[in-house]
Structures are given as structure tokens and as C-alpha cells.
Amino acid sequence: MRIYGSMSHDFTGRKIKKSKPKGEVYAKYKRPAFEPMTARSGPVRRDEGVVYASVDCTKGGPCTAPERKQYTGTLVKGIATMHKSNAVPVINDEQAKDLASMRR
């Protein structure tokens, strides 16, 4: 027996009848006609006119640059380079000697 690879014919070559769908058959979807939007009467957004306490607009708005941070303490004595461009903070003299004597 030879198997024929077709969806519309069986293995003997006869054409297979299409089965009719059972149950209710629906028509193709047709979209409704275009209707332009009409203007609303009232606020567009729900939160219009609401002031939030977390928003501080006195310093020029929420999108201004933050104040520049500057180290003012005395803990870090300097910056050493451990390997290539790896910057390491130096806290005391012993740590500076250890970093200087490390093999590269």
C-alpha cells in the first residue's frame, strides 16, 4: 500500500469531500464605520489640579541636576592604582605600602 501525502486526496487518489462545519456558522467580521471623536466636557485627566507633596518645584523643577557630592572627611588618605586602571582608596600608610609592593 502506497501512502499519498495530500490533504485533499486519499491514498487511492480519490478526492476527499470537505466536511461541512457543525453548529452555528459566523460571517466574516466587518469593522464598524469610522466616527471621529467628539470633544469632552470636563477634565481630561482624573488627577488634574491635584498637588502632590512629594514634588518640590521650588528648586527649579524635578528634572534639575543634583548637587555635586564632595568628600569632606579624613578617612581616605589617597587613591592607588592596583592593576591597570583599577583605582583603590588608601586608608592608612600600611595599606599604601602593601599596594606598592604588589607584583604587577
Buried (B, 14 or more C-beta within 10 A) or exposed (E): EEEEEEEEEEEEEEEEEEEEEEEEEEEEEEEEEEEEEEEEEEEEEEEEEEEEEEEEEEEEEEEEEEEEEEEEEEEEEEEBEEEEEEEBEBEEEEBBEEEEEEEE
